[in-house]
């Protein structure tokens, strides 16, 4: 036992030493002191507590640091009433923030020993390289800056290095600073597969001065042009595949599309560890990405399509690159046949429930249902039932209906969006035939890609 215990301790010591050598640091929930200390080291891989909460932690990065948040929230309050920046990356340093939600932390009423009218420094100051990978930020407004006090004051990002946004979601985040830079994102900025949306309110711009490149992203500004008209950009490059509210910046590359409605859904996790803005059915961002610039995964870590990808941080039905049996689940319809709907729900093992809400030849509603077997991209339902004779009375009482054998279904799904329902019934009012179907709705968080 002593020999075994000694051997175990020796192995544990070796593993601990290897972890320390690799700079691997795990930070307990809410431990800002430990997080700040780890971020200040020459090199570190930092893991935050899953879904943890780190309120107003101050980070000073001088080396090469990666922080994986595992869905944690890192509060970065707007700096209007504070004396120091929340995050600072020194020249030559590199910070990667991954799987983190940057939230709007509490703000003190006045700056220490200073008049409240004076603006503070930028919330995030970058003089090196800052990579935001699968990062989200909900509604946040950075207060007004002052031209006389210089371009670095009072911004969310004071970027004098390189800022990279990959699979980033900025929902209703705006920099209201009125100084010469004139936008939320300034300096050298690379944007890929990100969703940046500001709905409306005031004259605000999302892209200001400096060289900026954008690819496979969704950028919508409901308050005017995306790019500030008051500053001269050093250069702007569209790599294509973007869905934007205007072309003022120079969105003229292949697959750049202008729209007033990107058809975005709610800001929520949608099966990932950080929130995203999901794409609604019919969004112009679906399948719009330039294939050569497609990231392997979306902000949730789900695979993008093998032959096409979506613009923005969210991939519709992101998953294993092909139609899965679970991905069959959802609501389908034929646009030419109003009122006919087919619901598919994956059950245990290889079983699926198929419900067809339709009508008979007399226009009487018929509810047809059955459980079938999934084989490849098909569902065979050998016994379909119809309930007849039921009636709903005022007050909620019902006459019990009688289930009767109706016939059979075969559903073939050619991809995540299209299917064919073939049916056969011995009842003369139904007979046999087929109807084409289109996907009307996905189930949230279910994997299904092209």
MARZA-159423 format. One record per residue (C-alpha): residue number from 0; x negated, z negated, y negated. Coordinates in steps of 0.25 Angstrom, whole numbers, plus 2048, in hexadecimal, padded with zeros to 3 digits. Layout:
<rs>
<r NUM, <X, Z, Y>>
...
</rs>
This chain:
<rs>
<r 0, <800, 800, 800>>
<r 1, <7F5, 7FD, 7F6>>
<r 2, <7EE, 80A, 7FA>>
<r 3, <7FB, 812, 7F8>>
<r 4, <7FE, 80A, 7EB>>
<r 5, <7EF, 80D, 7E6>>
<r 6, <7F1, 81C, 7E9>>
<r 7, <7FE, 81C, 7E2>>
<r 8, <7F9, 816, 7D5>>
<r 9, <7ED, 81F, 7D6>>
<r 10, <7F6, 82B, 7D6>>
<r 11, <7FE, 826, 7CB>>
<r 12, <7F2, 824, 7C3>>
<r 13, <7ED, 832, 7C5>>
<r 14, <7FB, 838, 7C2>>
<r 15, <7FC, 82F, 7B5>>
<r 16, <7EE, 834, 7B1>>
<r 17, <7F2, 842, 7B3>>
<r 18, <7FE, 841, 7AB>>
<r 19, <7F6, 83A, 7A0>>
<r 20, <7EC, 845, 7A1>>
<r 21, <7F7, 850, 79F>>
<r 22, <7FC, 848, 793>>
<r 23, <809, 846, 79A>>
<r 24, <811, 83B, 792>>
<r 25, <81F, 836, 795>>
<r 26, <826, 82F, 789>>
<r 27, <831, 825, 78B>>
<r 28, <83F, 828, 784>>
<r 29, <83E, 825, 775>>
<r 30, <82F, 821, 775>>
<r 31, <82B, 827, 768>>
<r 32, <81D, 820, 768>>
<r 33, <819, 825, 775>>
<r 34, <81E, 833, 772>>
<r 35, <816, 833, 765>>
<r 36, <809, 82E, 76B>>
<r 37, <80A, 839, 776>>
<r 38, <80D, 844, 76C>>
<r 39, <800, 840, 764>>
<r 40, <7F7, 842, 770>>
<r 41, <7EE, 84E, 772>>
<r 42, <7F6, 854, 77D>>
<r 43, <803, 84E, 784>>
<r 44, <80F, 853, 78D>>
<r 45, <81A, 849, 788>>
<r 46, <827, 847, 790>>
<r 47, <832, 840, 789>>
<r 48, <83D, 838, 790>>
<r 49, <848, 841, 796>>
<r 50, <853, 842, 78B>>
<r 51, <84B, 837, 783>>
<r 52, <84D, 834, 774>>
<r 53, <841, 833, 76B>>
<r 54, <845, 830, 75D>>
<r 55, <83D, 834, 752>>
<r 56, <82F, 835, 759>>
<r 57, <824, 839, 751>>
<r 58, <81A, 843, 758>>
<r 59, <80C, 846, 752>>
<r 60, <806, 851, 75B>>
<r 61, <7F7, 855, 75A>>
<r 62, <7F5, 85A, 768>>
<r 63, <7FD, 862, 773>>
<r 64, <809, 85B, 776>>
<r 65, <816, 85F, 77F>>
<r 66, <822, 856, 77E>>
<r 67, <82D, 859, 789>>
<r 68, <839, 851, 784>>
<r 69, <842, 853, 791>>
<r 70, <84E, 853, 788>>
<r 71, <84A, 848, 77F>>
<r 72, <84E, 847, 771>>
<r 73, <843, 846, 766>>
<r 74, <848, 842, 759>>
<r 75, <842, 84A, 74D>>
<r 76, <849, 845, 740>>
<r 77, <849, 84E, 734>>
<r 78, <83D, 84A, 72C>>
<r 79, <844, 849, 71E>>
<r 80, <843, 83A, 71D>>
<r 81, <837, 838, 726>>
<r 82, <828, 836, 722>>
<r 83, <822, 83D, 72E>>
<r 84, <825, 849, 737>>
<r 85, <82B, 846, 745>>
<r 86, <822, 850, 74C>>
<r 87, <814, 855, 748>>
<r 88, <80B, 85F, 74F>>
<r 89, <7FD, 860, 74A>>
<r 90, <7F6, 86D, 748>>
<r 91, <7F0, 872, 755>>
<r 92, <7FA, 869, 75D>>
<r 93, <805, 86D, 766>>
<r 94, <812, 866, 769>>
<r 95, <81D, 86B, 773>>
<r 96, <82A, 865, 773>>
<r 97, <833, 868, 77F>>
<r 98, <841, 864, 784>>
<r 99, <843, 85B, 777>>
<r 100, <84F, 85A, 76E>>
<r 101, <84A, 857, 760>>
<r 102, <855, 84F, 75A>>
<r 103, <858, 84B, 74B>>
<r 104, <853, 83C, 74B>>
<r 105, <857, 832, 741>>
<r 106, <852, 833, 732>>
<r 107, <84E, 827, 729>>
<r 108, <856, 826, 71C>>
<r 109, <849, 828, 713>>
<r 110, <83B, 82B, 715>>
<r 111, <831, 81F, 715>>
<r 112, <82E, 81C, 706>>
<r 113, <832, 829, 701>>
<r 114, <83E, 82F, 6FA>>
<r 115, <848, 834, 704>>
<r 116, <849, 841, 6FC>>
<r 117, <83B, 845, 701>>
<r 118, <83A, 84D, 70E>>
<r 119, <832, 849, 719>>
<r 120, <828, 852, 722>>
<r 121, <82D, 85B, 72D>>
<r 122, <833, 856, 739>>
<r 123, <829, 85E, 742>>
<r 124, <81C, 862, 73D>>
<r 125, <814, 86C, 745>>
<r 126, <806, 871, 742>>
<r 127, <803, 875, 750>>
<r 128, <80C, 87A, 75B>>
<r 129, <81A, 875, 75D>>
<r 130, <822, 87A, 769>>
<r 131, <830, 876, 76B>>
<r 132, <834, 87A, 779>>
<r 133, <843, 877, 77D>>
<r 134, <845, 86E, 771>>
<r 135, <853, 86C, 76B>>
<r 136, <857, 867, 75D>>
<r 137, <865, 864, 759>>
<r 138, <86B, 864, 74B>>
<r 139, <861, 85F, 741>>
<r 140, <85F, 862, 732>>
<r 141, <852, 860, 72B>>
<r 142, <854, 85C, 71D>>
<r 143, <850, 864, 710>>
<r 144, <842, 865, 70D>>
<r 145, <83B, 867, 6FF>>
<r 146, <833, 874, 6FB>>
<r 147, <82A, 86B, 6F2>>
<r 148, <826, 863, 6FD>>
<r 149, <821, 86E, 706>>
<r 150, <825, 876, 712>>
<r 151, <822, 86B, 71C>>
<r 152, <82C, 861, 718>>
<r 153, <839, 85D, 71E>>
<r 154, <83A, 868, 729>>
<r 155, <83D, 866, 738>>
<r 156, <830, 86F, 73B>>
<r 157, <824, 870, 732>>
<r 158, <81D, 87A, 73A>>
<r 159, <80F, 87E, 736>>
<r 160, <80B, 881, 745>>
<r 161, <813, 888, 750>>
<r 162, <821, 885, 753>>
<r 163, <826, 88A, 760>>
<r 164, <835, 889, 764>>
<r 165, <838, 88C, 773>>
<r 166, <846, 889, 778>>
<r 167, <849, 881, 76C>>
<r 168, <857, 87E, 767>>
<r 169, <859, 87A, 759>>
<r 170, <868, 878, 756>>
<r 171, <86C, 876, 748>>
<r 172, <85E, 872, 744>>
<r 173, <85A, 876, 736>>
<r 174, <84F, 874, 72C>>
<r 175, <855, 873, 71E>>
<r 176, <848, 872, 717>>
<r 177, <848, 87B, 70A>>
<r 178, <839, 87D, 709>>
<r 179, <832, 88A, 70A>>
<r 180, <832, 88B, 719>>
<r 181, <841, 88C, 719>>
<r 182, <844, 88A, 728>>
<r 183, <845, 881, 735>>
<r 184, <83A, 889, 73C>>
<r 185, <82D, 88C, 733>>
<r 186, <81F, 890, 736>>
<r 187, <81A, 896, 743>>
<r 188, <826, 895, 74C>>
<r 189, <829, 89C, 75A>>
<r 190, <837, 89B, 75F>>
<r 191, <83B, 89F, 76D>>
<r 192, <848, 89D, 775>>
<r 193, <84D, 893, 76A>>
<r 194, <85B, 890, 764>>
<r 195, <85B, 88D, 756>>
<r 196, <869, 88B, 74F>>
<r 197, <86D, 886, 742>>
<r 198, <87C, 888, 740>>
<r 199, <87F, 887, 731>>
<r 200, <87D, 87F, 724>>
<r 201, <874, 882, 718>>
<r 202, <869, 88D, 716>>
<r 203, <860, 88A, 721>>
<r 204, <856, 892, 729>>
<r 205, <850, 891, 737>>
<r 206, <843, 898, 735>>
<r 207, <83B, 897, 729>>
<r 208, <82C, 89B, 726>>
<r 209, <821, 89F, 730>>
<r 210, <81F, 8A8, 73C>>
<r 211, <82B, 8A7, 745>>
<r 212, <82D, 8AE, 753>>
<r 213, <83B, 8AD, 75A>>
<r 214, <83F, 8B1, 768>>
<r 215, <84B, 8B0, 771>>
<r 216, <851, 8A5, 767>>
<r 217, <85F, 8A2, 761>>
<r 218, <85E, 89F, 752>>
<r 219, <86B, 89E, 74A>>
<r 220, <86C, 899, 73C>>
<r 221, <87A, 898, 737>>
<r 222, <875, 895, 728>>
<r 223, <86E, 8A1, 725>>
<r 224, <862, 8A9, 72A>>
<r 225, <859, 8A4, 735>>
<r 226, <84C, 8A6, 72C>>
<r 227, <84A, 8A1, 71F>>
<r 228, <84C, 8AC, 714>>
<r 229, <843, 8A4, 70A>>
<r 230, <836, 8A4, 712>>
<r 231, <82D, 8AF, 717>>
<r 232, <82A, 8AE, 725>>
<r 233, <81B, 8B1, 72A>>
<r 234, <821, 8B9, 735>>
<r 235, <82D, 8B9, 73E>>
<r 236, <82E, 8BF, 74C>>
<r 237, <83A, 8C0, 755>>
<r 238, <837, 8C1, 764>>
<r 239, <845, 8C6, 766>>
<r 240, <850, 8C0, 76E>>
<r 241, <856, 8B7, 763>>
<r 242, <864, 8B4, 75F>>
<r 243, <865, 8B1, 750>>
<r 244, <86E, 8B0, 745>>
<r 245, <867, 8BA, 73C>>
<r 246, <85A, 8C3, 73C>>
<r 247, <855, 8BE, 72E>>
<r 248, <848, 8BA, 735>>
<r 249, <845, 8C7, 73C>>
<r 250, <84D, 8C6, 749>>
<r 251, <84C, 8D4, 74D>>
<r 252, <845, 8D4, 75B>>
<r 253, <84C, 8D9, 768>>
<r 254, <858, 8D0, 76C>>
<r 255, <859, 8C9, 75E>>
<r 256, <868, 8C7, 75C>>
<r 257, <86F, 8C2, 74F>>
<r 258, <87C, 8BA, 751>>
<r 259, <884, 8B1, 74A>>
<r 260, <888, 8A9, 756>>
<r 261, <87E, 8A7, 761>>
<r 262, <889, 8A0, 76A>>
<r 263, <881, 893, 76C>>
<r 264, <888, 887, 772>>
<r 265, <885, 878, 771>>
<r 266, <878, 871, 76F>>
<r 267, <877, 869, 77C>>
<r 268, <86D, 868, 788>>
<r 269, <874, 872, 790>>
<r 270, <86D, 86E, 79D>>
<r 271, <85F, 86C, 796>>
<r 272, <858, 860, 791>>
<r 273, <859, 864, 782>>
<r 274, <865, 86A, 77B>>
<r 275, <867, 879, 779>>
<r 276, <871, 882, 772>>
<r 277, <878, 889, 77E>>
<r 278, <87C, 898, 77D>>
<r 279, <88B, 89B, 77E>>
<r 280, <890, 8A6, 787>>
<r 281, <88E, 8B3, 77F>>
<r 282, <882, 8AE, 776>>
<r 283, <87A, 8B9, 771>>
<r 284, <86E, 8B1, 775>>
<r 285, <871, 8B3, 784>>
<r 286, <867, 8BD, 78A>>
<r 287, <862, 8C0, 77D>>
<r 288, <853, 8BB, 77F>>
<r 289, <848, 8C5, 77F>>
<r 290, <843, 8C4, 78E>>
<r 291, <834, 8C4, 78B>>
<r 292, <836, 8B8, 782>>
<r 293, <83F, 8B0, 78B>>
<r 294, <83A, 8A2, 78E>>
<r 295, <83B, 89D, 79D>>
<r 296, <845, 892, 79A>>
<r 297, <84F, 88E, 78F>>
<r 298, <84F, 880, 788>>
<r 299, <855, 87A, 794>>
<r 300, <84A, 87E, 79D>>
<r 301, <853, 888, 7A4>>
<r 302, <84E, 896, 7A8>>
<r 303, <852, 8A2, 79F>>
<r 304, <857, 8AF, 7A4>>
<r 305, <84E, 8B7, 7AD>>
<r 306, <852, 8C4, 7A6>>
<r 307, <857, 8C0, 799>>
<r 308, <857, 8B3, 791>>
<r 309, <860, 8AD, 786>>
<r 310, <85B, 8AB, 777>>
<r 311, <85A, 89C, 773>>
<r 312, <856, 88F, 77A>>
<r 313, <862, 890, 784>>
<r 314, <863, 899, 790>>
<r 315, <871, 89C, 795>>
<r 316, <872, 897, 7A3>>
<r 317, <863, 895, 7A3>>
<r 318, <85E, 892, 7B1>>
<r 319, <858, 899, 7BD>>
<r 320, <858, 8A7, 7B8>>
<r 321, <864, 8AB, 7C0>>
<r 322, <872, 8A8, 7C3>>
<r 323, <873, 89B, 7CB>>
<r 324, <87F, 896, 7D3>>
<r 325, <880, 88B, 7C9>>
<r 326, <87F, 895, 7BE>>
<r 327, <88C, 89C, 7C3>>
<r 328, <894, 890, 7BD>>
<r 329, <89C, 893, 7B1>>
<r 330, <8A8, 89A, 7AB>>
<r 331, <8AA, 8A9, 7AC>>
<r 332, <8B5, 8B3, 7A7>>
<r 333, <8B8, 8C2, 7A5>>
<r 334, <8BA, 8C5, 797>>
<r 335, <8C4, 8D0, 79A>>
<r 336, <8CD, 8C6, 7A1>>
<r 337, <8D0, 8BB, 798>>
<r 338, <8D5, 8AE, 79E>>
<r 339, <8CD, 8B0, 7AC>>
<r 340, <8C2, 8A7, 7AE>>
<r 341, <8B9, 8A4, 7BA>>
<r 342, <8B1, 896, 7BB>>
<r 343, <8A6, 894, 7C5>>
<r 344, <8A0, 887, 7C8>>
<r 345, <894, 885, 7D1>>
<r 346, <897, 879, 7DB>>
<r 347, <88F, 873, 7E6>>
<r 348, <885, 87B, 7EF>>
<r 349, <889, 88A, 7EE>>
<r 350, <898, 888, 7EA>>
<r 351, <89F, 88C, 7DD>>
<r 352, <8AD, 88A, 7D8>>
<r 353, <8B3, 897, 7D2>>
<r 354, <8C0, 896, 7CA>>
<r 355, <8C7, 8A2, 7C4>>
<r 356, <8D2, 8A0, 7BA>>
<r 357, <8DA, 8AD, 7BA>>
<r 358, <8E8, 8B2, 7BB>>
<r 359, <8F0, 8BA, 7C5>>
<r 360, <8F7, 8C7, 7C3>>
<r 361, <903, 8C1, 7BC>>
<r 362, <8FA, 8BA, 7B2>>
<r 363, <8FC, 8AC, 7B9>>
<r 364, <8EF, 8A3, 7B8>>
<r 365, <8E8, 8A1, 7C5>>
<r 366, <8DD, 897, 7C7>>
<r 367, <8D4, 89C, 7D3>>
<r 368, <8C9, 893, 7D8>>
<r 369, <8BF, 892, 7E4>>
<r 370, <8B2, 88C, 7E9>>
<r 371, <8A8, 897, 7EE>>
<r 372, <89A, 899, 7F3>>
<r 373, <88E, 89D, 7EA>>
<r 374, <885, 8A8, 7F0>>
<r 375, <87B, 8AE, 7E6>>
<r 376, <883, 8B3, 7DA>>
<r 377, <890, 8B3, 7E1>>
<r 378, <89B, 8A8, 7E3>>
<r 379, <8A5, 8AB, 7EF>>
<r 380, <8B2, 8A3, 7EF>>
<r 381, <8B9, 8A6, 7FC>>
<r 382, <8C5, 89E, 7F9>>
<r 383, <8CB, 89E, 7EB>>
<r 384, <8D8, 895, 7E9>>
<r 385, <8E3, 896, 7DE>>
<r 386, <8EB, 88A, 7DB>>
<r 387, <8FA, 88E, 7D9>>
<r 388, <907, 886, 7D6>>
<r 389, <901, 87C, 7CC>>
<r 390, <908, 879, 7BF>>
<r 391, <904, 870, 7B3>>
<r 392, <910, 868, 7AD>>
<r 393, <911, 862, 7A0>>
<r 394, <90A, 854, 7A0>>
<r 395, <900, 858, 7AA>>
<r 396, <907, 858, 7B7>>
<r 397, <904, 863, 7C0>>
<r 398, <90A, 86A, 7CC>>
<r 399, <8FF, 86B, 7D7>>
<r 400, <8FA, 879, 7DA>>
<r 401, <8F8, 87F, 7E8>>
<r 402, <8EA, 885, 7EB>>
<r 403, <8EB, 892, 7F2>>
<r 404, <8E1, 89C, 7F7>>
<r 405, <8DF, 8A7, 7ED>>
<r 406, <8D3, 8B0, 7F2>>
<r 407, <8C4, 8B1, 7F0>>
<r 408, <8BA, 8B2, 7E5>>
<r 409, <8AC, 8B8, 7E4>>
<r 410, <8A4, 8B6, 7D7>>
<r 411, <897, 8BE, 7D5>>
<r 412, <88E, 8BA, 7C9>>
<r 413, <885, 8C5, 7C5>>
<r 414, <87E, 8BB, 7BA>>
<r 415, <881, 8AF, 7B2>>
<r 416, <88B, 8B7, 7A9>>
<r 417, <892, 8C0, 7B2>>
<r 418, <89A, 8BF, 7BF>>
<r 419, <8A5, 8C6, 7C7>>
<r 420, <8B1, 8BF, 7CE>>
<r 421, <8B6, 8C7, 7DA>>
<r 422, <8C3, 8C1, 7E0>>
<r 423, <8CD, 8C4, 7EC>>
<r 424, <8DA, 8BE, 7EE>>
<r 425, <8E5, 8C2, 7F8>>
<r 426, <8F0, 8BE, 7ED>>
<r 427, <8F6, 8CB, 7E7>>
<r 428, <8F6, 8C5, 7D9>>
<r 429, <8E7, 8C4, 7D9>>
<r 430, <8E1, 8CE, 7E3>>
<r 431, <8D2, 8D1, 7E3>>
<r 432, <8C9, 8D6, 7D8>>
<r 433, <8BD, 8D1, 7CF>>
<r 434, <8BA, 8CE, 7C1>>
<r 435, <8AD, 8CD, 7B9>>
<r 436, <8A9, 8C0, 7B2>>
<r 437, <8A0, 8BC, 7A7>>
<r 438, <89B, 8AE, 7A5>>
<r 439, <8A3, 8A6, 79A>>
<r 440, <89C, 899, 79B>>
<r 441, <890, 892, 7A2>>
<r 442, <88F, 884, 7A6>>
<r 443, <886, 87C, 79E>>
<r 444, <878, 87A, 7A4>>
<r 445, <87A, 883, 7B0>>
<r 446, <86F, 88C, 7B3>>
<r 447, <872, 89B, 7B3>>
<r 448, <869, 8A6, 7AE>>
<r 449, <869, 8B5, 7AE>>
</rs>
